[in-house]
Every structure is written in structure tokens, then in C-alpha cells.
Amino acid sequence: MQIIQPHYHGIARTAQDYERMAMSGVVAVAEPAFWAGFDRKYPETFIDYFHQISDFEPTRAAEYGIRHFCWVAVNPKEAENTELSREVLKEMPQFFEKPTVLGIGEIGLHKSTPNECEIFAEHVQLALDHDQLILIHTPHLEDKVTGTKRILEILRDFPVDPDRVWIDHAEEHTIKMIQDEGYWTGFTLYPITKCSPKRACDMVEIYGHERLLINSSADWGPSDPFTLQECVVEYRRRGNSLQQAIEVFYNNPVRFLAQNPKFDIPLVRVEEIHEDSASPV
């Protein structure tokens, strides 16, 4: 079956990862702006990075038949520097016109400081001003509940359409508060931190797959892009049909991302499936 990887940090991965993903059914990825592992000091560094993910990385993915899209933003870990962040925000609208840029993300909170909250709010306003989709990073485990609650509080101050906002890195203790507000919810699969494929499938069984996106992020830290395929196999192993798997791992990303017409990949409908002979992936 075909798979869409909606949150994938391709510049941190090798060409062989693209090749293996293509061989396992991945047809498209979307790359949010990310922390480089160190705090960048200059606006120009961000601008060059945005060019890298919007201009160069699509050519690398295309070598393996994969469509590459991206987002632009100041990552929450660097939002503490408000002066630098605002300089970068001034330059971001030029990228909204690029054919592979889908919106603003990943924004959000890291330590939920006042500076982070200010820059998060300014990103949201910029998205509204330019009619952009929004992808939000929730903090790591030690601050996840507090940070997620604060994100939801800030969003209530803006006339955002919940259908155009995706709040990622949800876990068992935050999924319901996100769903209750009507936003799209994301699970990020990591081999050490965040969520495992089995836990993700448990949450799908409990909360349903509506407005749900599952990804493996796969950055420069301990991570593996193929935890997404592991999740597909686990989901099918539990007795879910091929069409149900397509809804979760292909059609849901299309439903959210195609709200930006640049993401022109169509929905898939399997009209007749011979379950006995169907591969789990």
C-alpha cells in the first residue's frame, strides 16, 4: 500500500533512507522546519535553511519518486531569542509562494517560557494573515501536559479554524484535550522517546482515527523513519482492513495537507479487497 510521511526531517537522513522508503510504499513526505542541534545566530542562517528544504530537498527525494513538501518557522527551541525570531518572521512570507511550502511549522513551545509564548503567538498571527496551515510541536515529556495546555490557551485568543491546525507529538495524557478542541492530532513514533507503534495503535483503537496523523519524524537524533511502516504492520496485525490502514496512513495526511492546494495528491479508495491475499503493508 502507499504511505504518506507527514512529518519527516529529510535533511538529517541519507539518500538510502529515501530509497528504502520508496521501496516500502512512501510516495510523499512533508518536512517541518526544525532545530539544527544548536541555536542559530543569524536570520540569514534560517533563510538559507528554508531554501534548502524548499528548493534542494525536493530534488533529492524526487530521485526516488517521492514528492517532498515543507513548512517554514522558527523552531520553539530557538524562539527564546525574540529579536532573532522576529527578523526571521519578517522574511518568511516570501516562502509561502514557493510550490512546495505548505504552511507555518513546526511552531509551539519547548519550555513554555514567556518569550516562547510570544513568538508562538506571532507565528499564529502570521499564519492567519497569509492563510497558512499550522503545524504545532508540543514539548517533550517533562513539560508536555503544561505546554499543551498553554498552547491551547494561546490558540483560543485567535480566530483559528481548528481544521487547519495540526498539534503533533500527542501522547496518552494529552490526546483528549487536543481532540476536545477540534484540532488535528499527531502521534510521532520514536524508538526511545515519544510514542511506539503499539501505543499509537492502542490510541487509535481508543480514540478513533478521525483528524489523526501518524508520523516517524526521523531527525538527526535516535530515530527511524521505518517506525511508520512498523505501525502499519501492527495496525493490520490487529485485524484492521487495508482500507482502514489507507485511511490512517494515506488519506488522513491528504485530507489535512491538501487544504493547501499545492499538495495535489488525491485520496485513495479501495473498492474491492481480497483480504486473504493482501500484504500487511
matplotlib code that plots the C-alpha trace (Angstrom):
import matplotlib.pyplot as plt

x = [0.0, 1.0, 2.0, 2.5, 5.0, 3.5, 6.4, 9.9, 13.2, 14.8, 17.9, 19.0, 18.7, 20.6, 19.6, 19.4, 16.5, 14.6, 15.3, 14.2, 11.0, 10.2, 10.6, 8.2, 5.4, 6.1, 5.0, 5.3, 6.9, 6.4, 9.4, 8.8, 11.4, 13.5, 16.2, 19.7, 21.1, 22.5, 21.0, 21.4, 22.7, 21.7, 18.5, 20.4, 21.1, 17.4, 16.8, 19.4, 17.9, 14.4, 15.9, 17.5, 14.2, 12.1, 14.4, 17.1, 15.5, 12.6, 15.1, 16.8, 13.5, 12.4, 15.4, 13.4, 9.9, 8.9, 7.2, 8.7, 6.9, 7.9, 7.0, 8.8, 9.1, 11.4, 11.5, 10.4, 13.9, 15.2, 12.2, 13.7, 15.7, 12.8, 14.9, 16.2, 12.9, 11.1, 13.8, 13.1, 9.4, 9.7, 11.4, 9.0, 6.2, 8.5, 8.5, 4.7, 4.7, 7.1, 5.4, 6.4, 5.8, 2.6, 2.4, 4.0, 5.5, 6.7, 6.0, 4.9, 6.6, 9.7, 9.9, 6.8, 8.6, 7.1, 9.4, 8.4, 4.7, 5.2, 6.9, 4.4, 1.5, 3.3, 3.6, -0.1, -0.9, 1.4, -0.4, -3.8, -2.5, -1.4, -4.0, -1.4, -1.8, -0.3, 1.8, 2.5, 5.2, 4.2, 7.0, 8.9, 7.6, 8.6, 6.6, 4.1, 0.9, 1.7, 2.9, 0.0, -2.5, -0.6, -0.7, -4.4, -4.9, -2.9, -4.8, -8.1, -7.0, -7.0, -9.8, -8.1, -10.0, -9.2, -9.5, -6.3, -4.2, -2.3, -1.0, 1.8, 3.6, 0.4, 0.5, -2.0, -2.2, -2.7, -4.7, -8.1, -7.5, -6.4, -9.3, -11.8, -10.8, -11.3, -7.7, -5.9, -3.9, -0.5, 1.5, 5.2, 6.9, 10.4, 12.4, 13.3, 11.3, 7.7, 5.4, 5.8, 3.9, 2.0, 1.0, -0.1, -2.4, -3.8, -4.7, -6.3, -8.4, -9.5, -10.0, -10.6, -8.8, -10.7, -8.4, -5.4, -1.9, 0.9, 4.5, 8.0, 9.7, 13.2, 15.6, 19.3, 18.8, 17.9, 15.1, 14.0, 11.7, 10.5, 8.7, 5.8, 5.9, 6.1, 2.9, 1.2, 2.1, 0.9, -2.4, -3.1, -2.0, -4.8, -7.3, -7.9, -8.6, -6.4, -8.9, -8.8, -5.0, -5.2, -7.5, -5.0, -1.7, -2.5, -5.9, -5.7, -2.5, -4.1, -7.2, -5.2, -2.3, -4.4, -6.2, -3.2, -3.8, -0.1, -0.5, -2.2, -2.1, -5.6, -7.4, -7.4, -10.4, -10.1, -13.4, -12.7, -10.1, -9.2, -8.1, -6.7, -4.0, -3.4, 0.1, 0.0, 1.9]
y = [0.0, 3.6, 5.7, 9.4, 10.5, 13.9, 14.9, 13.9, 15.8, 14.7, 16.8, 14.8, 11.5, 9.7, 9.2, 5.5, 6.3, 7.9, 4.8, 2.4, 4.5, 4.4, 0.7, 0.4, 2.5, 6.1, 8.4, 11.8, 13.5, 16.8, 18.4, 20.9, 23.5, 22.0, 22.8, 22.2, 20.8, 24.2, 27.6, 29.6, 33.2, 35.0, 35.4, 34.6, 31.1, 30.4, 31.8, 29.5, 26.6, 27.4, 27.4, 24.1, 22.4, 24.1, 24.1, 21.4, 18.7, 18.1, 17.3, 14.7, 13.0, 13.1, 10.8, 8.0, 9.1, 10.7, 14.1, 16.4, 19.3, 21.5, 24.1, 27.2, 28.5, 29.4, 26.2, 26.5, 25.8, 28.9, 31.1, 32.3, 34.8, 37.1, 39.6, 36.9, 35.2, 38.4, 39.1, 35.6, 36.0, 39.2, 37.0, 34.0, 35.3, 35.1, 31.3, 31.0, 31.4, 28.5, 25.4, 23.0, 25.1, 24.1, 26.5, 27.5, 24.8, 23.4, 26.1, 25.7, 25.5, 23.9, 25.1, 27.3, 30.5, 33.9, 34.5, 31.2, 32.0, 35.5, 34.1, 31.2, 33.8, 35.8, 32.8, 32.1, 35.6, 35.4, 32.2, 33.9, 37.0, 34.8, 32.0, 29.3, 25.8, 25.5, 22.6, 22.7, 21.0, 20.1, 19.9, 16.8, 14.6, 16.6, 19.6, 18.0, 18.5, 22.0, 23.0, 21.5, 23.3, 26.6, 26.1, 25.5, 28.6, 30.8, 29.5, 30.5, 34.1, 33.8, 33.1, 29.9, 27.2, 24.0, 22.0, 23.9, 23.3, 20.1, 19.6, 17.0, 14.7, 13.9, 11.1, 9.2, 12.1, 14.9, 13.5, 14.1, 17.7, 18.3, 16.4, 18.2, 21.5, 20.1, 20.2, 17.6, 15.3, 13.8, 10.8, 10.8, 7.4, 7.3, 4.2, 5.9, 9.0, 10.0, 7.1, 3.5, 1.9, -0.3, 2.6, 4.6, 1.7, 1.5, 5.2, 4.8, 1.9, 4.0, 7.4, 6.6, 7.8, 10.9, 14.0, 11.9, 11.9, 9.4, 10.1, 9.0, 12.4, 10.9, 13.7, 13.6, 12.1, 8.5, 7.9, 5.7, 6.6, 3.0, 3.0, 4.3, 1.2, -0.8, 0.9, 0.0, -3.7, -3.5, -1.8, -4.5, -7.3, -6.3, -7.1, -3.7, -3.8, -2.5, 0.3, 1.3, 1.4, 3.6, 6.0, 6.4, 6.3, 7.9, 9.5, 11.4, 13.2, 14.0, 15.4, 17.7, 18.7, 19.2, 22.1, 23.8, 23.2, 22.7, 19.3, 17.9, 14.2, 12.6, 10.4, 6.7, 4.3, 0.6, -0.6, -4.4, -6.0, -9.7, -9.7, -13.2, -12.3, -8.7, -7.8, -6.1, -3.1]
z = [0.0, -0.5, 2.6, 3.2, 5.8, 7.0, 9.4, 8.2, 8.6, 5.4, 5.5, 8.6, 6.7, 3.9, 0.3, 1.2, 3.6, 0.7, -1.4, 1.3, 2.0, -1.7, -1.8, 1.2, -0.4, 0.7, -2.0, -0.3, 2.7, 4.4, 6.2, 9.0, 9.9, 12.8, 15.3, 13.9, 17.1, 18.0, 18.3, 15.1, 15.5, 12.3, 10.2, 7.1, 8.5, 8.7, 5.2, 3.7, 5.6, 4.3, 0.7, 1.4, 2.4, -0.2, -3.2, -2.8, -0.7, -3.2, -5.9, -3.6, -2.8, -6.5, -7.4, -5.7, -6.9, -3.6, -3.5, -1.0, 0.7, 3.6, 6.3, 7.5, 11.0, 13.9, 16.0, 19.6, 20.9, 19.2, 20.0, 23.3, 21.2, 20.3, 18.3, 16.0, 15.7, 14.6, 12.0, 10.6, 10.7, 8.5, 5.8, 5.9, 3.7, 0.6, 1.0, 1.1, -2.7, -3.3, -4.8, -2.1, 1.1, 2.9, 5.8, 9.1, 11.3, 13.4, 15.9, 19.6, 22.9, 24.3, 28.0, 27.8, 28.7, 28.1, 25.1, 23.5, 24.0, 22.4, 19.3, 19.1, 19.1, 16.4, 14.2, 14.6, 13.6, 10.6, 9.5, 9.8, 7.9, 5.0, 5.2, 6.0, 7.6, 11.1, 12.5, 16.2, 18.3, 21.8, 24.4, 25.5, 28.2, 31.3, 30.1, 27.7, 29.7, 30.9, 27.4, 25.6, 27.9, 27.3, 23.5, 23.6, 25.8, 23.3, 20.3, 22.0, 21.6, 17.8, 15.3, 14.0, 12.1, 14.1, 10.8, 9.6, 12.7, 13.5, 17.0, 17.0, 19.4, 21.4, 23.9, 26.1, 28.6, 26.0, 23.1, 24.6, 25.4, 21.8, 20.3, 22.6, 21.0, 17.5, 16.2, 14.2, 16.4, 15.6, 17.0, 16.5, 16.6, 18.1, 19.2, 22.5, 23.2, 22.3, 21.1, 20.0, 17.1, 19.6, 21.8, 18.7, 17.6, 21.1, 21.0, 17.5, 18.9, 21.9, 20.3, 16.6, 13.5, 12.7, 12.4, 13.2, 11.6, 12.4, 11.5, 12.5, 12.2, 11.8, 12.7, 13.4, 16.9, 17.8, 15.3, 12.5, 9.5, 9.3, 12.6, 10.5, 8.4, 11.7, 12.8, 9.6, 10.1, 13.8, 12.7, 10.1, 12.5, 14.8, 12.2, 10.6, 6.8, 4.1, 3.5, 7.2, 7.0, 3.9, 5.8, 8.6, 6.8, 3.4, 3.2, 6.5, 5.6, 2.2, 4.0, 6.1, 3.8, 0.7, 2.4, 0.7, -3.0, -3.6, -2.0, -5.0, -4.2, -4.4, -1.9, -2.5, -2.3, -2.4, -3.7, -3.5, -1.4, -1.2, 2.4, 2.4, -0.1, 0.9, 2.2, 5.6, 4.1]

ax = plt.figure().add_subplot(projection="3d")
ax.plot(x, y, z, "-o")
ax.set_aspect("equal")
plt.show()
